[in-house]
Amino acid sequence: MKKYLTIIVACLMAGTLYAQPQIRVAGKVVDDQSGEALPSVSIYVRENQGAITNFDGDFSMQLSPDDVMRFTYVGYEKRELRAGECPEVVRLRPMTVTMGELTVRSGRSILDFVVARLEKEWSRKRTQKKQGNYFYRLSSIYSKRLELAESFIKARSAINLRDIHFMRGLRGQFSDRGFDISHMDSTNQHFLIELAPMTHESDFWNGTFIPFNDERYYHKLYDSRVETLASEDGDSIYRIQLTKNSEPSLHLPYLEGTLYVTQKKWRLLRFEGDMHDLQMKVVGGGRSYMLPIDIHVNIVYKLKRRSTRVDHMTLQIKQDFITTRSILFNVDDDVKFRRLRGKSVERNMLRSIDEAGYDSTLWAVSNIVLRTNEEELAAFRDSTGFMPNLADRRLDPVLLNVRRMLFDGEAVVPLRLTSKSASKGDEEELLH
């Protein structure tokens, strides 16, 4: 009898633990020194339960008070907090810069080893073909108009994303002026998520200077600075800053930025940089013009035994009166596209999203990254009242066709590679 009583008590205790009440844990992650919001911070609780901070550094999760939240961001100290004690503002300290001697072999720089490692990984056919499933969110703020597109995509994921297929998607719009022309009826901003310090099989970026696409680029066109970062728990990584030389002058768009690399085997952990001298064509109000833009990109990688794959990334264009933001994160553990045939796209990604269709069951994982306040306004609704009951559904083809008939497909936001006339000859002149 005593034995049975013990079992009953144990079961009751287990049931009590299991039924522990859930609380909403929400906050903002910032740099401890500057106070600036940190996007793309990973928050891990347990397998298949975590979050990533959005562009404003915000996060929100449903957890038990005793759950332990682990905040990690490459280049910063890790931090652990109990969910019930998590403050509204979580501060992460940058790792300490040490003055240790940097050792290289055979006169080669650390950059040479990083590039050699990436090229070695890429040479494996199996690595090249490896695909990943991702959730992709694109938002545009143009004057007082907010537009949002969300989709699930499948893409090959080693080093840079490419061969992108839209599997399911939907989009919405909000404007305080009622029925309004869309400035995202045609856009090719999906090309941006192919950007990385080394881009394979991405024709859009062929006319640019990507540091690791050619050994001559980072040796001749860039200055590099290498620092060693150390954490309190003894981990150390390299931080490598790549900046464009003042001479020679570049006539093509170029990428520069900072790489975070492991000390062992020189594996790439994170890249944060800026692509300069691109253009965005804006058409509307009876006129069109080219707007010079810069793109800020932040890519966090997942290291597998024989490959470096894109795990999540953010991109932002902020120029004058236009702001566009893209965020993408891996959902391999949450979403499987077994028999779905995706929509490949060359120029108009939004048409592909509309054609891919919508499946509400997939959107449960979208809360891994909160929408910003602006994105929430435009989330799958049309503020015009032109068609009733549009909340929580994509803008359907009927409404889209009406827009096109009224405005003759006038509004577009395509990207162009350069704002200056340049040719292959310009590139060769710089490198020889």
SVG drawing of the C-alpha trace seen along z (x, -y; Angstrom):
<svg xmlns="http://www.w3.org/2000/svg" viewBox="-18 -63 73 65">
<polyline fill="none" stroke="black" stroke-width="0.4" points="0.0,0.0 2.9,-2.3 4.4,-1.6 1.2,-2.5 0.8,-5.7 4.3,-6.8 3.5,-6.3 0.3,-8.3 2.1,-11.1 4.8,-11.1 2.2,-11.3 0.4,-14.1 3.6,-16.1 4.4,-15.5 0.9,-16.6 1.4,-19.8 4.7,-20.6 3.2,-19.9 0.2,-22.2 2.5,-25.1 0.7,-28.3 2.0,-30.0 3.0,-33.7 3.6,-36.1 7.2,-37.1 7.8,-40.2 10.7,-42.6 13.4,-44.3 17.1,-43.2 19.6,-46.1 23.3,-46.6 24.5,-47.2 26.9,-50.0 25.0,-51.9 21.4,-51.1 20.6,-50.3 18.1,-47.6 19.6,-44.3 17.7,-42.5 18.3,-38.8 19.1,-37.8 18.4,-34.1 16.3,-33.2 16.5,-29.5 14.3,-27.7 14.3,-24.1 14.2,-22.2 11.4,-23.5 10.8,-26.4 12.5,-29.7 12.3,-33.1 14.3,-35.7 14.1,-39.4 12.7,-41.6 14.1,-44.9 13.1,-46.8 14.8,-44.1 11.4,-43.0 10.3,-39.5 7.3,-37.8 6.9,-34.2 4.4,-32.1 6.5,-30.3 6.4,-28.8 7.9,-31.1 10.7,-28.6 11.7,-28.2 15.3,-29.3 15.7,-31.7 19.2,-31.7 20.0,-34.9 22.8,-34.5 24.1,-36.8 27.5,-36.3 29.9,-39.0 28.1,-39.4 28.2,-37.6 25.5,-35.0 22.9,-35.6 20.5,-33.3 17.3,-34.5 14.4,-32.8 11.2,-33.6 9.5,-34.8 12.4,-37.3 13.0,-38.5 13.1,-42.3 11.4,-44.4 14.8,-45.5 17.5,-42.7 21.0,-44.1 23.7,-42.1 27.4,-43.0 29.7,-43.0 32.6,-40.5 35.9,-42.0 38.6,-42.8 41.8,-41.2 45.3,-42.1 46.5,-38.5 48.8,-37.9 47.2,-36.7 48.9,-33.7 48.8,-32.8 50.6,-30.1 52.8,-30.3 52.3,-34.0 48.5,-33.7 46.0,-35.9 43.1,-34.7 40.8,-35.9 42.6,-33.4 41.7,-30.6 38.1,-31.7 37.7,-31.9 39.4,-28.5 37.1,-26.9 34.0,-28.3 35.2,-27.2 36.0,-23.7 32.5,-23.4 31.0,-24.7 33.0,-22.2 31.0,-19.3 28.0,-18.6 25.9,-17.4 26.4,-20.8 25.5,-22.7 22.2,-20.9 21.1,-21.1 17.8,-23.0 16.3,-24.8 12.8,-25.8 12.3,-29.5 9.7,-32.0 10.2,-35.3 8.6,-38.7 8.9,-41.8 7.4,-45.1 7.4,-48.5 6.6,-51.9 6.0,-54.6 4.8,-57.9 1.7,-56.8 1.2,-53.6 2.2,-50.3 2.4,-47.1 3.3,-43.6 4.1,-40.3 4.8,-37.0 5.6,-33.7 7.2,-30.3 10.1,-29.7 12.4,-26.8 15.9,-27.7 19.4,-26.2 21.1,-27.4 24.9,-26.8 26.8,-30.1 24.1,-32.2 20.5,-31.6 19.6,-30.9 17.2,-29.0 14.3,-30.4 10.8,-29.0 7.7,-30.5 5.6,-27.8 2.8,-29.6 2.1,-33.3 -0.2,-36.2 0.0,-40.0 -1.9,-43.1 -1.9,-46.8 -2.8,-49.7 -3.3,-53.3 -5.0,-56.2 -6.2,-57.6 -8.5,-54.7 -8.3,-52.9 -4.8,-53.6 -2.4,-52.5 0.1,-49.9 3.8,-50.6 4.6,-46.9 2.5,-45.4 5.8,-44.6 9.0,-44.1 12.1,-41.9 13.4,-42.4 13.7,-38.6 17.1,-39.0 18.3,-40.8 18.1,-37.6 20.7,-36.0 23.3,-38.5 26.2,-37.3 30.0,-37.8 30.3,-35.0 27.4,-34.6 27.1,-31.5 24.6,-31.0 23.1,-34.5 23.1,-36.3 21.7,-39.5 24.9,-40.2 27.3,-39.4 27.8,-43.1 28.9,-44.0 32.0,-43.6 31.3,-40.8 34.5,-40.4 34.9,-36.6 33.7,-36.0 37.2,-36.7 40.4,-36.5 41.6,-39.7 38.6,-41.6 39.5,-41.3 43.3,-41.5 43.2,-44.6 40.0,-46.5 39.5,-46.1 41.4,-46.9 41.0,-44.4 41.3,-44.6 41.3,-41.5 40.5,-41.5 40.2,-38.7 37.0,-38.8 36.9,-36.9 33.9,-36.1 33.7,-35.5 33.3,-31.8 36.5,-31.5 35.2,-31.4 37.1,-33.4 36.3,-34.4 37.8,-36.6 36.1,-39.8 37.3,-40.8 36.3,-44.2 36.4,-44.7 36.3,-48.2 36.6,-49.5 39.9,-51.1 39.8,-54.8 41.7,-54.0 41.0,-52.9 37.5,-54.4 34.8,-51.9 32.2,-52.3 30.1,-49.3 28.0,-48.5 30.2,-47.0 29.7,-45.1 31.7,-45.8 31.2,-44.8 32.2,-42.7 32.7,-38.9 32.7,-36.9 34.7,-33.7 35.6,-30.8 39.3,-30.5 39.3,-26.8 38.9,-26.0 38.0,-29.6 34.3,-29.0 31.9,-31.9 29.4,-32.6 27.9,-35.9 28.2,-38.7 26.9,-42.2 27.5,-44.7 26.3,-47.2 25.8,-47.1 26.4,-50.5 25.3,-52.2 22.2,-50.3 19.1,-51.9 15.4,-51.5 13.0,-52.6 9.9,-54.3 6.9,-55.0 3.7,-56.7 1.8,-59.9 2.4,-60.2 6.2,-60.3 9.1,-57.9 12.6,-58.4 15.6,-56.4 16.3,-56.5 19.9,-55.6 19.9,-53.2 22.2,-51.3 21.2,-48.0 22.1,-46.9 22.3,-43.1 22.8,-40.8 23.2,-37.1 23.5,-34.5 24.8,-31.1 24.2,-27.5 27.3,-25.4 26.9,-21.8 29.7,-19.3 30.5,-20.0 28.6,-23.1 27.9,-26.6 24.2,-27.3 22.1,-30.5 20.0,-30.3 18.4,-33.7 18.9,-37.1 17.6,-40.7 17.9,-43.4 16.9,-47.0 16.6,-49.8 16.1,-53.2 16.3,-56.1 14.3,-59.4 10.6,-58.5 10.9,-54.8 11.8,-52.1 11.7,-48.4 12.6,-45.6 13.1,-41.9 13.5,-39.2 14.0,-35.5 14.5,-32.5 14.9,-28.8 11.8,-26.6 13.2,-23.2 12.0,-21.7 8.5,-23.2 7.5,-23.1 7.9,-20.3 6.9,-20.8 6.6,-17.2 4.5,-17.3 4.1,-21.0 5.4,-22.5 6.7,-26.0 6.6,-29.1 10.0,-30.1 10.3,-33.8 12.6,-36.0 11.3,-39.5 7.9,-39.9 8.0,-38.1 4.6,-39.3 2.9,-37.7 4.5,-34.4 3.3,-34.9 -0.3,-35.4 -0.1,-32.4 1.4,-30.2 -1.8,-30.4 -2.3,-30.6 -2.5,-27.9 -3.4,-29.2 -2.0,-26.1 1.5,-27.1 1.4,-30.6 1.7,-29.3 5.4,-29.5 5.4,-33.1 5.4,-34.3 9.0,-33.2 9.7,-36.8 7.1,-39.4 5.8,-41.8 6.7,-45.4 3.9,-47.8 3.9,-49.1 3.9,-45.6 0.9,-44.6 -1.2,-47.4 -0.7,-46.0 -1.1,-42.4 -3.4,-40.8 -6.1,-43.4 -7.1,-46.1 -8.0,-49.4 -10.0,-50.6 -13.2,-48.7 -13.3,-48.0 -13.9,-44.3 -15.5,-43.2 -14.0,-40.6 -10.4,-40.8 -9.0,-40.5 -6.8,-37.4 -6.7,-36.5 -4.5,-37.5 -5.5,-40.2 -7.3,-37.9 -6.8,-38.0 -10.1,-39.9 -9.0,-42.9 -5.5,-42.8 -7.0,-42.8 -9.1,-45.8 -6.1,-47.6 -4.2,-46.8 -7.1,-47.9 -7.5,-51.2 -3.8,-52.1 -2.5,-50.1 0.1,-48.4 1.9,-51.7 3.5,-51.4 6.7,-49.4 9.6,-49.1 12.3,-47.2 15.9,-47.2 18.7,-48.1 22.3,-47.2 24.0,-50.6 23.3,-54.3 26.4,-54.9 27.3,-53.7 29.8,-50.8 30.9,-47.8 32.9,-44.7 35.9,-46.7 35.6,-49.0 36.0,-46.0 39.0,-44.6 40.7,-48.1 40.4,-48.2 41.9,-44.7 44.9,-44.9"/>
</svg>
